[in-house]
Amino acid sequence: MPIIYSPSGMAKEYSPYACNLYIGCSHCCRYCYAPHTLQRRESDYFGIPSPRRDVLKYLEQDLQKQPYTKQILLSFIGDVYCKNTDDSATTRAALQLLNQYNAPVAVLSKGGQKMLRDLDVFQSFGDRIMVGSTLTFMDAEKSRQWEPGASLPEERLETLATLHDAGIRTLASFEPVVDPAESLRIMERTLQDDSVVHYKVGKLNNYKGLDKDQDWQGFLREAIAMLRPAGKQIYIKKCLYELAPDVELREDEVDPERWIARA
């Protein structure tokens, strides 16, 4: 039973490989695509997930079969630092296995300071890891409305700052962009303490038509105007730049593998 896989479609823009340790999530984000992707009712998907059966055994089998020199993302389905039945012990064990086999890794979570309990493991990877958060809103109340189980914006920002200060290459995902003004506010906030190295920027997709009337071209122009002068690593997702044809982007800003973690 392979655990490490190569994603397809828009997911592949995020990482050449991925690994899902849990199926389900306690964050209950309104925009979450996972229940639809897995063909599950939200009531069955959202809750307190358990680790997948024998996931560590199968993960090690995958790692023994071949060396991985390109990034493995934790994770596309669920959040490895949400509330779960083993308090993310499987996450820590999986990271230790991945490091043992010299695999490069990216961790993306809305778990906030819960991520910091594995700071020592992150540091043991050296340059083979990126760790970050999805940033959607600066306004705490809006965050509660859209992501009721996730950590609040300030906690995510504080966690990113702690990771950065500890020498970890930090990642911020600005996808989905539900409210462009809010995304720009929190993007600007990350620049104030220079806590993020790599920025991935996308858009809200196919959620009750909310993405149809946004000025995506204006949003992308403002985002680029903020990030470029700060010398940040930037990746703009295809779903966004296709709706902003008048915004000129550099080759490195549209290459999905330019800034990934590598062995």
Buried (B, 14 or more C-beta within 10 A) or exposed (E): EEBBEEBEEBBBBBBBBBBBBBBBBBBBBEBBBBBEEBEBEEEEBBBEBBBBEEBBEBBBBBBEEEEBEBBBBBBBBBBBBBBBBBEBEBBBBBBEBBBEBBBBBBBBBBBBEBBBBBBEBBEBBEEBBBBBBBBBBBBEEBBEEBBEBBBBBBBBBBBBBBBBEBEBBBBBBBBBBBBBEBBBBBBBBBBEEEBBBBBBBBBBBEEEEBBEEBEBBEBBBBBBEBBEEEEBBBBBBEBBBEBBEEBEBEEEBBEBEBBBBEB
